[in-house]
Amino acid sequence: MKLLGRKKDNEGEPAATDQAAGTDGSAGSISAESQTTGGVTSTAPKGRPTPKRSEAGKRRGPVAPAPQTAAEARQRRKELRGPKLSKEERKIERITRRADMADRREKMMSGEEGYLLPRDKGPVRRYVRNVVDARRNVLGLFMPAALAMIFFMLALPSLKVQQMLSYAMLALVVIMLVDGFIVGRKVNRMVDEKFPGNTESGWKLGLYAASRASQLRRMRAPRPVVNRGDKIS
């Protein structure tokens, strides 16, 4: 008698066999990979080409572990540094390095474009420096005047003197701000006339001109290439 929902044993055996074969991944993979041809077992291809000897030789070796102590780190730095130089060789290297630094600084101070700082590069910045250097700036007196006032404030502890010097310092700051504003306006106007296609902001140019004008002439870098009173066109 055949009940509903059941199959005969002989009909269920193939399904059970297929299910067992499907669930056992290792058996399925082994049977798929292993092939017998004339009694000889062969393996299926890997799916990628075998690397050449030249490519295999480029592989890096094992990476050295990180140093565990400070002594190991110092020893590894010594090994990477190379052979130790003698006293004469170190002296020659130090002299050469100092000479190279002095040469680079001299070229920077003379205004060579390849050795300038990024803030000083370009024809516009060179033109701004010439305009500032050719002008008699009140801003250049700020640092000496401020140092002199501070000296008098410390040397004369009188309350009345200190109050007068405080007012003088405040007036000096106002004068410096006014002169910096005038320098910035002049520089922007002349730059617009000289370089009509200039895209640099007027605020940056004005600040650059004011900061250079506030320095003493002998301390400016690059050094001035024009004299005071020269006409800049």
QUIZI-V357353 format. One line per field, one symbol per residue. ss: DSSP state (H for helix, E for strand, C for the rest). burial: # if it has 16 or more other ideal C-beta (glycine too) atoms within 10 Angstrom, else .. A space follows every 50 residues. Layout:
ss = ???
burial = ???
This chain:
ss = CCCCCCCCHHHHHHHHHHHHHHHCHHHHHHHHHEEEECCEEEECCCCCCC CCHHHHHCCCCCCCCCCCCHHHHHHHHHHHHCCCCCHHHHHHHHHHHHHH HHHHHHHHHHCCHHHCCHHHCCHHHHHHHHHHHCCCCCHHHHHHHHHHHH HHHHHCCCHHHHHHHHHHHHHHHHHHHHHHHHHHHHHHHHHHHHCCCCCC CHHHHHHHHHHHHCCCHHHCCCCCCCCCCCCCC
burial = .................................................. .................................................. .......#..#...##...#...############.####.#..#...#. ..#...........#......#...#..##.###..##.##......#.. ....##.###.####....#.#.#.........
